[in-house]
Amino acid sequence: MQIEPMPLPIEGQPIRVGLRFQLITFSVARTIVNTGYRLIYAFLPIIAAGLGVPIEAITQAVVMRSLLGIAAPVLGTAADRLGHKTAMLIGMVLFIGALGLVIIWPTYPAMVASILLVATSKIIFDPAMQAYIGDRVEYAQRGLAIAITEMGWSGAFLIGMPLTGALIAVRGWSAPYVWLAVVSLIVTFLLVRILPAHEKPAVAKPSLFSNLRTVLSHPSALGALSVGLLICTSNEVVGIIYAEWLHNTFFLEAAALGITALVIGFAELGGEGLVAALADRIGKRRALIGGLILNATAVSALPLIGKTQTGAMIGLFLMFITFEVAVVTSISLMTEILPQARATLLAANVSAYSGGRALGAFIGPMLFVLGLRANSIAALVLDVAAVLILLAVVRQD
């Protein structure tokens, strides 16, 4: 991975920095955005109580948020037209606006609008960032590069969730939105300075519909998208109810749920570390199969070992570390399946993930009426289906 030289900054021009620093900045930006995205899961009962609405009202908003992923291919192609930098900045501005809604108007309608705007910001920012990496990092090292940026996902639980839990415990459910807004403004300014200006290609790129036709006619691309949908559905089936499960079973409150998030954060960081260390060496397809098999084992064991608080923490750790290995490896694999339509395929991948989360968020609470075991069995079946599709359709990279 080549590092660009770092000359003195020129007034009015982006600061030229090494690619590694850009990757770290992406990781920080994603830590902030993902904190805003994920705090709904960790503090679902507390936020619902603060708004004076039932938990189901918030989960319905989460389902609506996931359905926004249908628009991802359109927004992903827009990144090709406007430039990766512009798309990333638009995503950050939308995220700041989503936080501002809750700060100014802390009500249920504002929360629903904020949840949807946060999702829109991720739909725009993530594919643009991943396409930027795909254009600049050779495939042999792309697993490492993607893993570095995905540390913003675990960083949300390791850093964002404990801070969020502490603020909620002291100042109420809406307090975290203020610090998230302040840090987001700083990160957005940094992105303005360090990213190079977009250069329009000499030859016009294919249209949205041309790229979509390319994606939809490519068996490996369709197979990989199906795997992504199944992975996220499996994780969401359990992820949407884990806070309620812990709250009801062990009577955990805001501060304790924030500490619980640390366990999940370390699991995800461990998964990203495993991808960074192994995926490029053993092959991304092989690493993905291994991650799925281990995740299926972990979700199967969760009801058995989750009868005590310690066992529950161990079970969640195993579930999230194996899920992170699978999902981060799948993104790395996706970056090279269709290089000629990279941004569109990565945006379609966001659609697949969003569709999986929407489906999981929809069926997870209904299954939980029957108990955690029902959610666990559903997640196992989805993981097995993903492995079978991967073996049958997606070719070795």
N, C-alpha and C positions, 0 to 999 in steps of 0.2 A: 504494500500500500504506500504509494508515493506521497510525500509531504511537500506541499508547495512552499517556496521561500516566503519569509515574512518581512518584506521591506517596510519602511516607515509609512504610516497611513497618509493618504493624499486627501486633502480637504474635499468633501463632497463625494468621495468614492468609497466603495466597500473596502474594509481592511482585508488584505490578502493574508489568509492564515492557512495552516496545514489542514489536510483532510481530517486528520484525527481530531483536531479541535472542533471542526464542524460537526463531526459525529458526536462528540461530547455535548456540544450545544444542543443538537437535536434531542439527545437523551434528556437533558435538563428541561427543554420545552415540553417533551412528552411526559415527563414526571408531573409537571404542573397541570397539563391538560387531562392526563389520566387520573390525577387526584380528583379533579372536578367531575370526571366521568364515573369514577368508581365509588365515591363516597356514598352514593345512593345505596349500594349493596351493603356496605359495612354498617351504615347507620339507618337502615330502612325503618325499623320500628320507632326510633327517636324522631326522625324527620316527619314521619306520618303523624306522630303525636303532636309535634310542634305546630304542624299545619292544621291540626284538628280534623284530619281525614283518616279513613281506614287504610290499612296497609295495602289493600287491593287497589286503591286509587293511585298509589305510587307505582305499583307493579304494572298497572295498565299504561302509565306514562312511559315506563321502561320498554314495554312492548312497542308502543308508538315510536319511540326513539330508534329501536332496532329496525323497524320497517323503513325508516328513512334511508337505510343502506341501499334500497332499490335505486335511488338516484345517483349512487356512487359512480357508475360508468360514465354518466354525462359529465359529472364534475371532474372525473379523472382525465377525460379528454380535454376539458377546459384547461387543465394544467399544462398540457402540451401546447395549447394555443397561447396562453398568457405567460407561460414560463413557470418553472418550479418555484422560484423565489416568490413570485407574485402570489401563487396559489398558497404557499405556506404562510405568507403574511396575512392573506385574507382569512385563512383558518384561525390564526391567532387573534385577529380583530373580532371575529365572530365569538370566539371564546370569551374575550373580555366583555363583550356586550351581554353574553349570557349571564356572567357573574353580576354585572351591573343591575340586571333586572331583579335579581333576588335581593341585592343590597338595598335598592330603592323601594321595592314593592314585595316584601316577604309574605306572599300569599300563595295559595295553591295554583291559580292560573299562571302566576309568574314563574312558579317552580316548573310547571309543565312546559312553558315556553323556554325556560332555561335549559331543561333537560334536552329538548329538541335542538336548540342552538348549539349546545355542547357536542351533540352527535354530528351536526352539520360541520362543525369546525374540524372534528376528527376525520370525517369523510373527505374533506378537502386537503387537510394537512398531511395525513399519513401516506396516501398514495404518491403525492407530489414528492415527499421526502424520500420514499423508497425508490421512486423512479430516478431521482437525483443520484442516489447511491448506485443504482444499477447502471447508470451512464458513466460512472467515474471509478468504480471498483471492479477489478477483474473477478470472474466467477469463482475462481479458486480461493479467494479470500472473502467472498461476499457473505458467507455464513458468519464470520467474525464481525463484519461491519454491521449487518442487520442485528446481530446479538447485542452489540454496543448500544444501538438506538433503542432496542427493545428493553434495555435496562430502565428506561423511563416508565415501563409498565410496572415492574417490581418496585421501582423507586416511589411510586404512588403509595404503595402499601408500607414500605419501609420508612419513608419520611413523611409523606403527606397524611396518611391515615392517623398515626399517633398524634401529630400536631392538630389534626382535625378533631380527634376525640377529646384532647385536652381543652381545646377552645369551646367545643360544644358543652362540655361538662361545666365550664366556668361562665360562659357568656351566652349560651343558647345555640340552637341548631343552625342559625344563619351566620354565625360569627366567622366560620372559615372562608366564606366567599370574599371577605375583604382582603385577607392576606393573599389569597390566590390571585385577585385582581391586580394587586400591587406588583407581585413577582412576575405576572404575565406581561405587564407593561415593560418591565426591565428586559425580559427575554426577547420580546418583540423588537425592541430597539437594537439589541445585540444581533439578531438575525438580519435586520436591515443593514447593519454595518459589515457583517462577515461574509454574506453570500454574494457571489458575483451576479451582475446584472444578466438578465436573460438575453441570449442572442438568438434572433429568429433564424431558422434554417433557410438555406438558399433554395431548397426544394420543399414545396408545401407537403406537410405530413398528411396521411390518409384521414378521411373524415371520420366522425364518430361512428357512423353506420358501417363504414368499411372496416374499421377496426373491430367493431362488435361482430361482424360477419366472420372475420378471421378467428376471433376467440371461439365463437359458437360452432365453427367447423373443424376445430382442432381437438381430437379425442383426448390427448393428454391434458390440455387446458381445461376441458370440461370435467375430466376426472379429478384434477387437482382442486377445482372449485367445489366439486361435490364433497371431497374429503374435508376441505375447510369448513363447509357448512355443517357437516356431521361432527367435527371436532368441537366447534363452538356450541352446537346444540347440546352435546354431551356435557360440556362444562357448565353451561348455563342452567341445565336442569337441576344441578346441585347448587351452583353458585347463587341463584336467585333466592334460595331458601336457607342458606347456611346461617345467616345472621339470626333469622327467626328461630331456626333449630337450636342454636346456642342460647339464644335469649330465653326460649321456652324451657329448655332442658336444664340449663345451668344458671339461669337467672342473671345473665351477664348484662351490664348496663353500658353506657357510652364509653367510659374510660377503659373498661375491660374489653369491649369490642375493638377499641383502637389498638390495644396491645395484641389482641388476637390477630389483627391485620398484620402485625409484625411477622408472625409465623408464616402467613401466606406470602408476605413480601420476601422473606428469606428463601422460601421455596421457589418463588419465581426467579429471584436472582440466581439461585443455584441452577435452575433450568437454563437460564440464559448463559451462565458460565459453562455449562456442559455443551451447549450448542457451539459457543465460541471455541471451545477446546477440541471438540470431536467431530462436528458435522462436516467440516471441510476435509477432514482426514479420512473418515470412514465412508463418506458419501451421504448426500443429503436425503436421498430416498431411503436408504438403509436406516439412517438416524430417525427419520420420521416413523418408519414402521416400528422400530424399537420403542419410541416414545408412546405410540398408540397402544402397544401391547402392555407396557408398564402402567399406562393410565387406566386401562381396562381392569387391570389387577387391583389398582389402588381404589377405584370407585367401588369395586366389589367388596373390598375389605372394610370400607368406611362404617357401615352399620354394625359390623362385628366388633371393631376396636373403638368405636365412638361411644361406648356406654359410660365412660368416665371422661372428665374434662381433659385430662392428659391424653387419653386415647383419641379423643376428638381432634386435639391439636396435631397429633401425629398423623392421623388419617387425612386431615386437610393439607398438611405439609406434603404428603406423598401424592395426593391428588393434583395439587397445583404445580409441583415441580415437574411431574411427568407431562401435564398439560402444556406447560411452558416449553418444554423440549419439543413437543409435537408442533405447536403453533408457530414458534420462531423458525424451526426448520422448514415448515411448509412455506413461509414467506420467502426464505432464501431460495428454495426450490422454484417458487413461482417467478422469481425475477429473471429466469433464463429460459423458461418454456417458450415464450414468444417475444424475443427481443424487439421485433419489428412493431409490436403493439404493447410494449411493456407497461406504459402508464394505464392503458385501458384494461389490461388483464389484472394489474394490481388493484385498480379501482373496482373491477368486477369481484376480486377477491374480498374487498371490503364489503361488497354486497352479500357475498356468501357468508362471511363472518356475521354480518348484521342480521341476515336471515336466520342463521343458526341461533343467534342470541334471542331474536324475537320468538322463534319457535320454542326455545328452551324456557324463556321467561313466561310464555303462555301456558305451557304444559307443566312446568315445575311446580307451581303452587297447587294445581289440581291433583298432581300425583302425591304431593306432601300430605294431603288429607288422609291418604292411606298409610303414611309413615315414611321415614327416610329410606327404608328398603326399596320402596317403589321407585323413588328417584334414582337410587343406585343401580337397579336392574335396567332402567331405561338408559342410563349413561353407558353401561356395559354394552348393551345391544348396539348403540350408536357407534361406539369405538370399534367394535368388531366389523360393522358394516364399512367403516372408513378403511380399515386394513384390507378388506376384500377388494374394494374399489381400487385402492392404491396398487395392489398386486396385479389386478387384471387390466388396468387401463393406463396408469401413469408410468411412462417409460423411465428407465434409469438415466440420470443426468450424466 
